[in-house]
Amino acid sequence: MNYLKLELTSFIKNKEASTLTNNTFNQEKADDILSTFPNNDEEKLLAIESKLTTYDPLYNDKLVSAFMFASEGKSISKVTNNLLKIIFTDTFASDYSWKGQKEKKKLEN
């Protein structure tokens, strides 16, 4: 986990140096990009998905940086759970599963 975090941090620093005007990433920037989260409706989810699939480098880099900044935990499952809590409200997430099991909507695609 530490190795992955170091690699991602290095990647983010290199990307920020080449694409962002300000090379430092702080809590204020994380709060700004994460202000649209947690997601509580499907329309917002589709809008975010559209932004990510059209690949706006500035948005994608800021989002990855914000998620890295906001992630906490010493295991992959804890980091994943913390990120899911940032991304989705509990009520909205309860309508989804990865594969769409138990008549829920699927996140896999």
Secondary structure, DSSP 4 states (H G I P E B T S, - for coil): -HHHHHHHHHHHHHHHHHH-SS----HHHHHHHGGG-SB-SHHHHHHHHHHHHTT-HHHHHHHHHHHHHH---SSHHHHHHHHHHHHB-HHHHTTEESS--TTPEE---
